[in-house]
Amino acid sequence: MIRRLNENDQEICFKLIKTMPAENLFIIGDIEAYGFDQEFQKVWGEFNESGDLVAILLKFEENYIPFAAESFNAKGFAEIISNDPDFKMMSGLKEFTEQIAPFLKQELKRKRQSFYAKCTKLNSNINNIELKNVQKALPKDAEALVELINSIPEFESTLTVERKHRELKNGTSRSFFILEEGKMVSTASTAAENSMSAMVVAVATLENYKKRGYATKCMLKLCNELLLEGKDLCLFYDNPKAGAIYKRIGFEDIGYWMMYTYK
């Protein structure tokens, strides 16, 4: 049986998704921030014959994210999605999205697959890396951070100074960076932070300062702080060379993250 979830279902909902906090980063963060009954956000759950919640479907604006602990009614979730006139995107772990996609009525515009990795502890072989030159960003550093991030061609970033300043001020994101001769040359940040997990994003180094280990240092400082807070870390990556750096730190592949865009 599939039905809409509400505030009374919060305990059973979090019992299901908190078993895999990195995998459910967006679902956890959105429910913590906006609950179960917003115009732009809704949550459905599937219950088995014993009455246990086994799967969740979250709508955030035009995007849908599924998660399941066992086999689930993919066709039923697809019907919910297809009947929403605002629907434009589905994202999530490949093992769930690929079951739903064949049942969707809308025409597929684009499909993108990325590696999805998580970290619950740092590798012991990186404990001797010196991190004294890594600084934590304050709101006053927003302009320099945005200038660096937006200068990286492969990011295709549209990040604004106002947004970065707001994120650093309200704690929804944090960043670490390295300066060379007063210039910010490398950085790593978080996004979608919630009480259980956080996503590592915008790991970047200016071209002339690469191959010095700067990105690794920023990542280590960032990840160590978050892990000490008891949070699981996750990230997307497309480049296997970048993946090798993440794995040296302590990240492990947990699957593929899919993003389907529909007309």
BELPEUR-V482218 format. One line per field, one symbol per residue. burial: + if it has 24 or more other ideal C-beta (glycine too) atoms within 12 Angstrom, else -. Layout:
burial=???
This chain:
burial=-+--+---+---++-+++-+++++++++++++---+----+++++++-----++++++++--+++++++--+++-+++-+++-+--+++++++++++-+++--+-+-------+++++++-++--+--+-+--++++-+-++-+++-+++++------+---+++-++----++++++-----+++++++++++-+++++++++++--+----++++++++++++++---+++++++----+--++++++++++++++++-+-
